[in-house]
Amino acid sequence: MPDPDLLAIPAFKVLYERDKSKDKEKATNDLAYVYFMVDYRSPYRRSLTGDELKVALGQSLYKDDNFKPDKDIVAAMKAYEELQENQALKLLNAAERATNALRGYLDQVDFTAVDAKGNQKFKMSEVLSAIKGVGDIVIQLQKLRVQVEKQQAADIKIRGGGSKGRREDPKK
């Protein structure tokens, strides 16, 4: 049985209750799909992007390379995004999208490729400039992830109206 707090969220409860099986394997896979697709801490999301991510999760959770989430899973993903979203996370998501675009650019670099006019499609100086910044991008992304984790921890409400102890926040 999942955490009762999870089932208090209507979109997650739908995924759980629609699975009438005793072992709730489909519900478990559906909830895992939502987490792995949306949560910024997801190991899948940190290493894969776009279609790669969807295919990997389809294979892993459903044994289906062409898995498409249904409307209930999409609704749960939207609910999860809304629950975890704050300004820091919006910035992290934007930074990760830009980083993935840079990765896509570098993946397609072919110094033998030419445009319609016969000019070299990729300029060595532009590619080298992009590569020089990669190390800094990785460091800055890691710093931003730490900031997001701190912000998320600060936003968490304590059950029962309690308060966090001095040592309960991530290290600063």
N, C-alpha and C positions, 0 to 999 in steps of 0.2 A: 504494500500500500504506500503510495507516495505521501509526502509530507502533507498534513491537512491544510496547511497554509496555501499550498499549491492548488489544491482543489477548491479553495475559496475564490479563486479567479475563474469566472464563468467560462472563458474560452478554453481553459485547461480542463475544467470539469467535464466539458462536452467530450473532449478526446478520451478521457478516462471512462466515462459512463457509456459511450457508444460501443466500447469493446465489451461484449457480453461473455467472453471466455473467462475461464477460471484463473488462468495464469496472467492475463492482461498483457500478453506479449505485444500485441498491436498498439495498445495504449502506451506502453513503455517505449516502443520504437517511435511513435508519433511525438511523444514528449521529448525524447532524445533528439529527434530531428529538429524540433523547434529550438532547443538549447544550442545544438551544434551550429545551426544556421544563423542564429541571432546574437548569442551572447559573445561579448567582446573577449571573454577569457577562453572561449572554445578553442581547443587545439586544432580542430579542423579549420576554423575560420582564420586562425593565425597563419596557417601554412598554405591554404588553398583559396582560390577566388572564383567568383562567378560560376560558370558551368562546371569547372573542375570540382568545386565544392559540392554542387548538386549531384553530380555523378558519383563522387566518392561516398556521399551519405546514402544515396539510393542503393549502391552496391553493398555497403556495410550494414545498413539497417534493414533493407527490404529485399536484398539480393536482386535488384532491378536497376540496370543502367539507365533506364528511361523513366524512373520514378518522377511523378509530378504530384506535388502536395495538393490535397483537395481543399475546398473552401474552409473547412474547419481547422485544418493545419495552418492555412494562411491567416485565418483570424487569430489563432493562438500566437503566431509569429508577430503579428501586428500588436497584440496585447503585450507581449514580452518586450518588444521594442519600446513601447510607450512607458512601461514600468521602469525600465532601466535608463531611460534617456534623460540626460541633463546636458548643460552646455559643454562640459569637458568631453563627454562621450560623443557629442555631435562633432566636435573638433577632431577627435581621434578617428571617427568614421570617415570624415572628409580627408584627413591626412592619409589614411589607409587606402582610400580610393585613388588618391593622387599617386601614391607609391605604387599601387598596382598598375596604374596607367604607365608609369615610368618603366616598370618591369616589362610590360607588354611592348613598349617601344624598344627596349634593349633586346628583348627576345627576337624581334624581327629584323634586327640590324644585319644587313648583308652588304658588305662593301663592294660586291660585284654587281649589285642591282643598279639599274639605270632608269631614269624617267623617260617619258615619251620623246624628249628632245635629245636623249643620249647622255645627259648629265648624271653624274654619280648621285644616287638617291640619298645615301647617308654620308654626311660629311664627317670625316675623322675628328675634326675639332669639336663638333657638336656632341658626338658620342663620348669623346674623352671628357668633355665638360660634364656631361650627365653622370659618367662613372665616378668622377672626382667627388661628387656630392653624395654618393650612395652611403658611404660610411657615416657621414653626419646625419643623414636621414634615418638610418637604423638607430643611432644613439638618441636622436630626438623623439622618434616613435616610442622607444622604450621609456624615456622620461615621461612622455605624455601618458602612456599606459599606467605608469605608477601614479601619476596625478589623478587619473580617472578612478583607479582603485581607491585612492584616498577619499575622493569625492563620493564614490559609491558607499564606502564605509560610513562616512559622515551622514549620508542620507538615510541609512537604515534605521528603522524604528525598532526599539527594543520591545520584545514581547512583555506583556503585563505592565507596561508603563515604566519599566525600570530605566536605569541609566547605565551608560557604558563606563567601565572602569578606566583608569588612566592608561593602562597598558593594552587596551583592546583594539586600538587603531593600528593600522599598518605603520611600520617605521617611516619616519619622515626624513 
